[in-house]
């Protein structure tokens, strides 16, 4: 995930908000569909009912004799302006009546019965296309029964029905939407849990750890082909890596024989400057071949769990290489804060790592000063091995590159550029790491083992 950029969308977030929007859209579609269906079966006058009720609230009064009357109020005038065919007939439960506008002839005889009817939808007769409705209207003056009609509109009826049903869909949305926005992300996260595990395991795959594969069980079916393809890629890469490794091992082994023959022939030459130069060149070839073998063999190291004493190993390396260091113009010392420092590791690889550090100090320490090998413990049960010289130091731009295979600070360096790379590899195999500090007063390389 470190390489993700702003253009990389989160699958969890994308699925969560899209599914939430789909749910909201479905609910909205159902609500609108039900309202459209209601509009198709209910009276087109549904849209007039709310406006008529509001207008009658102002318009219905009593005259001086206490009879029901309809005043031409501002709200009623506004309603009439919007609905030029407006008409209605008002009746009280006791039989008092009043009318407004022209009542269509088919409904004139029905007017006398309006006070008996609480709710009615009157339409579909063969003799007329007029639509009439009867509704109960409650005002400050009391209860009325109203038969009415006019410019019936399906669109206004739809809006009226949508407004009336808010008591149903508003609580539904208020309860359902928070539940959806909380539930869907959890469901999606659970469905993608297997993908997260796969990503975590993929990040743990090491290039030199053979046989590592991603599990296919427990992941979504849609992701499985990608995992299978990735496993196939790993297998092909491993096969190519094994071919390369066999080639390098065979090449290093084959180099040993001609190097030994050259060594023998040079030994038989008379002493002199040319003989010494040839011996140095052959020694360099031999060291490169051995380091190449060590580098490739280290991939197959299997003895990482044997008990070893880091103090004893370091002391032995110093004793073995002291003559070489002294002959090159150095002093060499060994320091340890403790007598023993035991841990599990490879008794063959760790001495090679320490030996390479000391040889590197001999090659690059400037043939002067002190080479110091020190061992110290760690409160967490690990250990630290440091090799320091008093040479000219390593330029800042080279300090990380020196751990790359075949990298040399200067083209004329004696080594093959594998020593520090092998050290880093051995430390990694033991769960540790290598650090370097360098300046004008010398260089210190440290192996930290956990």
N, C-alpha and C positions, 0 to 999 in steps of 0.2 A: 503494500500500500504506500510505501514511501514515494514511489514514482508516480502516484496519482496526481493529476492536475485538475484545474477547475473544469475542464471539459469532460472529466470522468464523472458520470452521473452515478449516484448511489442507487443500486437496484432496489434496496429496501425502501428508500424514500420515494422513488418513482412508483413502485407498486402500491405503496401506502396511499399516496395522494390520488393516484389514478383510480384505485378501487373505491376510495372515499367519494370521489367525484361521480363515479358510476352509480354508487348507491344513492347519492343525492339526486342524480338525474332520473333514476328509476322511480324514486319516491315522488319527485315532481311530476314525472310523466303519468304516474298512476293518479295523482290528485287531479291533474288537468284532464286526463281521460275520463275520470268519474264525473267531473264537472261538465264536460262536453256531452257525456251520456245523459246526465241529468237535464241538460239544456234541451236535448232532443226529445225527452219524454214529458218534461214539465211544460207549463204554460209559458209562452213567450212574454207574458205580462210580468214574469218574475222580476224583471229589471225595473219595472215601474213601482213595485210595491213599497220599497224603501222611500223613494222620493215622494210618493203619494202620501204615505204615512206622515212624513215630515211636513208636507204642505197642509194636510188636514189638521195637524196640531195647531196651526195658526188660524186656518180658515174656518173651522167649525165653531160657531157661537150660538147664542140664544138671543132672539129678538126681544123687544119690550114686553111682548105677551108671553115670553117663556118658550116660544116654539123654536125648533132647530132651524139654523140658518147657515148659509155659506158666504163668508166675506171674501171679497177679492183681495186677498193679502199679497204682499210682495213675493213671498215664496211660491204661492199658487200661480201668480202671473209669470214668474220665471219658469215654472214647470210647464205652463201652458205654451210659453214661447218655444220651448224645446219639443213639445208634443202637441202639434196644432190640431190633432184629432182627439184630444183628451176629452173624456166624458166619465162621469161617475154618478152613482146613485147611493145615497147614504140613508140608513135606517137604524133606529134604535131598537133594542129588544122589546120595547113597549109598542112599536109600530109607527113611531114618528118618522117622517121621511123628508128628504131634500135631494135635489139633483143639480148637476152642473154639466153644461154642454148638452149635445144632442144624443139621446140614448138610441142606439140602432133599433129599428122596428122589431127584429126577431126577439129582442130582449125586453121590449116595453111591457109586455104582459107578465114577464117574470119579476118585475120590480116589486110588485106587492108581496112577494114571498121572500124577499131578501132578508128581512129581519129574522126569518126562521133558519137561515143557512149560515153556518159558521165558516165553511171553507168549500170552494168549488172551482173547478176548471171547466169552462163551457166553451166548446169548439167542436169543429168537425161536422156540423149540420150541413145537409145538402143545399139548403137554401141561402147560405151566407158564408162569407170568408172571415167575418168578424170574429174576433177572439175576446172573450170576457172572462173575468175572474171575480170571485167573491172571497173576501178575507175579513177577518176580525181585526179591528183597529182600536187600540186603547189610547185615549187622550186624557188630558186633564178634566175634560167635561164628562168623561165616562166611556162606556163601551159602545162601539158602533159596528155595524155590518155594512160593508161597502162593496158594491158591484161596480166594476170599472173596466175601461178598455181605452184603446187609442192606437198610437203608432207602436205596435209590438215589434221588438227587436231581439234577435237571438244573441247578438253580441252583448247587449246590456244585460240580458238574462244570464249569460255566462259569468259576467263580472259579479252580478248579484249573488249567484250561487257560490262562486268562489269566496266572496266575502262572508257569506253565511256559514260556510263550512270551516272557517278558520279555527273555530273551537275544537275541531277534530284534528286537523293536520298540524296546527301550531304546537300542541302538546306532544304529538307524535314526533315531530322534528326536534323539539327541545329535548326529548328523552333519547331518541335514536341517534342523532348526529354525534353528540359527545361519546356515546357508546361505540359508534362506528370508528371515530377518529382515535379512540383508545384501543379498540379491539383489533382492527385491521393491522396496524403496525406490529402488534404482538404476534398475530397469526403469521404475518409475512416473515417476521424475524425468526419465528420457530421453524418455518419452512426453509429458510436460508441458513439455519444453524449448521447444517452439513457442509454448505459451501464455505462458511467461515472456517470450519475445522480443516477443510481441504486446503484453503489458502494458508492457514497457519502451518500445516505440515509441509506444504510446498516450500515455504520460506526456510524450513529447517533442513532441506536437502542440501548436502555438501557435494561439490563436484567430485571429490575423491572417495566418497562413501558409496560403494557399489551395492546394487540390489535394492536401493530405496525406491519405493513406488507409492503412489497415492491410492488410498482405499476407494473403492467404488460403492461399497455398501453404505446405505444411509443418506445418499444424496439424491436430489431430484432427478427424475428420468431425463429431463432436458439437458442437465449438466453432465450426465454420465458419458456421452460421446466425447466431450471435451477432455474429461479426465482420462479416458481410455487412450485418446490420441496423445495426450501429454505423457502417459506411461510408455507408449510406444516410442515416442521421441527419446525418452530417458534410456530406453533399452538400446536404441540405435547409437546414441552417444556413448554409452558404456562399451559397446562392441568396438567402436572406433578408438576409444581411449585404450582398451586392452591391446588392440593392434599396435598403437603407438608405443605403449609401454613395453610390449614384447620386443619391438624393434630397437628401442633404446637400450634395453637390458642386453639384448644380443650384441648390439654394436659395442657397448661398453666391455662386454666379455671378450669380444674379438680383438679389441684394442690392447688388451692385457698381453697377449702373446707377442705381437711385434714390439711392444714397449720393452718387454723383458729381453727380447733378442737384442734390441738396440742397447739396452743397459749392459748386457754382457760384452758386446763388441766394444763399447766405449771404455769399459773397465780394462780391456786389454791394450788400450792405446797408451803411449808414453805420456807421462805427466806433463802438463803444460796448460796454458791459458785456454787453448781451444778445447782441450779435453774437459776442463771445468765448465766451460760454457755449454758444451753438449750434455754434460751430466745435469746441469740446471734445467735445460730444456726438457730432457727426458723425465726428470722429476716432476716438472710441471705437467707434462702429459699424463704421467701416472696418477698424479693427484686429481686431475680433472676426470680421468676415467673412474677413479674410486668414488669421487663425489657424485658423479652421474649415477653410478650403481647405488650408492646410498640414497640418492634422491628418489629413485624409482622403487627401491626396496622398501622405503619408508611408507609408501602407500599400502603395503601389505603387512605392516607391523601388527603382530598379534600378541605380543608379550607386554601389554600395557598394564597388567594387573599384578605384576610381580613386585615384592617388597624391595626397595632400593634405599640406599643412604646417600643423600645428595652431598653431604660433607665428604664422605669417603670417595665418591666419584670425582668431585672437584679436586681433592687433594691428589688423587692418582693422575689426573690429567696434567696438573701443574708439574708433578714429578717427571712425567714422561716428556713434556715439552720444554722443561727448563733448559736442557742443553741447547736446544734449537734457539730459544729466546736469547740465551747468553751469547751464543755464537753470532747472533744477528746484532748484538750491541745493546741489549736490554738488561735491566734487572727485573726479576719476577718474584712476586710474593703471593702468599695465600693467607686469607683472613676468614675467620669464622667466629660468630658470636656463640655458637653452641657446638657441643662435641658430636652430636648425631642429629640428623634430620631425616627421619624415615617417612616414606610415603610409597604409594603404588605407582609403578611406572615401568618403562622398558629399560632393562639393564644394558641393552646394546645401543639403543637410540640416544639416551641421555648423555653418555660419555662422548658420542660423536658430536652432539650439539655443543657441549662445552669445549671440546677440542677445536671445533671450527671457530668458535669465538676467540680462543687464544691464538690460533693460526692467523685469523683475520687481523688481530692486534699486532702480531709480529710483522705481517705483510704491509700494514698501513700506518704503523706507529712512528715512522720516521727514523727507525734504528737508533733510538735513544730513549732515555728515561725509564720509568717503572711501568711494568704491566702488573696490575693488581687483580687477583681473582678472589671474590668474596662470596660467602654464603650466609644468608640470614633467614630466620623463620618468620612465620606469619601467624597472627592470633587466630586465624581461621583454618589452620592446619596445613597450609600450603608452604611454599618456599620461594626464595628469591636468589638467583645466581647472577652475579654481575662480573663483567670483565671490562677493566678500564685501562686506557693507555694515555700517554702524555704527548701524543703526536699532534700534527697540524689540524686535526679535526676534519669533519665532512661538511661541505657547503650545504646550506639549508635546503636548496632545491633537490639535493640528492638523498636526503636522509630517509625518506620513505621508499624511494626507488631501489635502494641497496638491497631490499628484501625480495626483489623480483629475480626470477631465474635468469642467469647469464648477464645480469646487469653489472657493469664495472664503472666506478667513478671516473677512472682515467683509462684510455685505451691501452696504456702500457702496463696496467696492473698485472701482477704475476698470476693471480688466481683465475679460475674459469667463471667466476660470478655465481657459483652455486652454494657457497658456504653459508651465508646468512639466510638464503632462501630455505636451505635445509633446516637451519635452526628454527625458523619461523614455522615450518611444517611440523617439526617434532614437537614444538611447544603447543601447537594447535591440537595435535593428536592427544596430548596430555591435558587438554582443557585449559591451557594457559595462553599467554601472549608474550610478544617481545616488544620492548621499547628501546629507543635510542636517544641519547643526549650527547650533543657534540658542540664544541666551541674551539676557540683558539688554544685552549690549554689541554685539549685532548678529547677522547670519545669514550663514552660508557654505554655498553649494550647490556640490557638486563632481561633475563627470562623470569617471568612471573608464572608460577605454577599454583593452581587453585587447590 
